[in-house]
């Protein structure tokens, strides 16, 4: 490799390392479950930069720019190859970890907990006032396979709604079983859609804590998330209930919400 090209490769690798150092905190705060993947990838690029730095001595020696004693050449070459091997190993471990995290999901089995005939309500997404909204949920679960997504602890939800078999997911930054990180909207949407697709029978989903999701993601991403959820709900025979507090929204936001989604009173 020519000295100019070798220096350019080294500069790119050093730049990548510097960018990853600078962006680490922001990335991990948004995707904490990918922390191991990020750190392994960072170490991989760092080892690659060190390996290329070692090989620079050999490149410069081959072009007569740097005088390296012949007896040192095998040792330098060995060190560079060892660092390159570590690079490959770290990057592979990082990607295996990424695939493991992305492949981790929740198998939500549709269960009709209350076998009574369900009350007719056309599929779609509905807004309802807090706290009156919660009293409707047991009635809407009659004859429908339910899914509860909430900021509250699953045990509290089960006790309040008097349910046992209906799956409950908690929106939380705590790493616990059956929790979804608030900024992983794509994952949350896919999890809900998979539940909708799992059966053709009527379904009911309670999505509680939308104000918290807006706080973590902003209004526009959550509005898009809810509109996508509405479209899927209509296709897959699902009623999605979203409790809201009107005073938590600006007038413009509330107007958009009411234009797009029906209110359940």
Secondary structure, DSSP 8 states (H G I E B T S, - for coil): --HHHHHHHHHHHHHHHHHHHHHHHHHHHH-GGGHHHHHHHHHHHHHHHHHHHHHHHHHHHHTTSS---HHHHHHHHHHHHHHHHHHHHHHHHHHHHHHHHHH----------B-S------SEEEEEETTTTHHHHHHHTBTSEEEEEESS-HHHHHHHHT-SSSEEEEE-SS--TTEE-TT-HHHHHHHHHHHHHT-SS-EEEEE--HHHHHHHH-HHHHHHHHHHHHHHHHHTTEEEEEEE-GGGS-HHHHHHHHHHSEE--
